[in-house]
Amino acid sequence: MEETIYNLDLHETLYVKDQGLQIQRVPSGWNYIYTRQDFVEENDYYEQVITHIVFVPYDNTFQKVQK
């Protein structure tokens, strides 16, 4: 079965490749978590930084109907 935001369990996260986006199922909707990789020069590594989080309320308007 194709993984979509509608079949995520509570607190399960869907990672959108190459977009810096994580979608986490929370009560009454989803959190869209936008991240970026910052290089830390003094320690020579990359650090994941959350740039912003958007709450999206549950809505099944675009949910595909299973046949």
WOCOR-V381444 format. One record per residue. N is the residue number from 1. PSI is psi in whole degrees, -180 to 180 (NA if undefined). OMEGA is omega in whole degrees, 0 to 359 (999 if undefined). Layout:
BEGIN
n->N psi->PSI omega->OMEGA
n->N psi->PSI omega->OMEGA
END
This chain:
BEGIN
n->1 psi->140 omega->178
n->2 psi->133 omega->179
n->3 psi->124 omega->178
n->4 psi->173 omega->179
n->5 psi->-24 omega->184
n->6 psi->-19 omega->180
n->7 psi->19 omega->174
n->8 psi->142 omega->173
n->9 psi->163 omega->179
n->10 psi->129 omega->180
n->11 psi->5 omega->174
n->12 psi->148 omega->185
n->13 psi->137 omega->174
n->14 psi->125 omega->180
n->15 psi->126 omega->178
n->16 psi->110 omega->186
n->17 psi->141 omega->174
n->18 psi->16 omega->180
n->19 psi->-8 omega->184
n->20 psi->37 omega->185
n->21 psi->133 omega->173
n->22 psi->136 omega->178
n->23 psi->118 omega->183
n->24 psi->131 omega->179
n->25 psi->127 omega->178
n->26 psi->165 omega->178
n->27 psi->131 omega->177
n->28 psi->12 omega->178
n->29 psi->-145 omega->183
n->30 psi->151 omega->168
n->31 psi->125 omega->172
n->32 psi->115 omega->186
n->33 psi->114 omega->181
n->34 psi->131 omega->183
n->35 psi->166 omega->172
n->36 psi->161 omega->178
n->37 psi->123 omega->176
n->38 psi->136 omega->178
n->39 psi->128 omega->178
n->40 psi->101 omega->188
n->41 psi->-44 omega->184
n->42 psi->-24 omega->179
n->43 psi->-2 omega->174
n->44 psi->53 omega->176
n->45 psi->168 omega->177
n->46 psi->143 omega->180
n->47 psi->133 omega->178
n->48 psi->127 omega->183
n->49 psi->130 omega->176
n->50 psi->124 omega->180
n->51 psi->-40 omega->174
n->52 psi->160 omega->179
n->53 psi->133 omega->180
n->54 psi->127 omega->174
n->55 psi->130 omega->178
n->56 psi->115 omega->180
n->57 psi->151 omega->180
n->58 psi->134 omega->176
n->59 psi->125 omega->182
n->60 psi->20 omega->181
n->61 psi->-41 omega->184
n->62 psi->9 omega->180
n->63 psi->131 omega->178
n->64 psi->138 omega->179
n->65 psi->126 omega->179
n->66 psi->138 omega->180
n->67 psi->NA omega->999
END
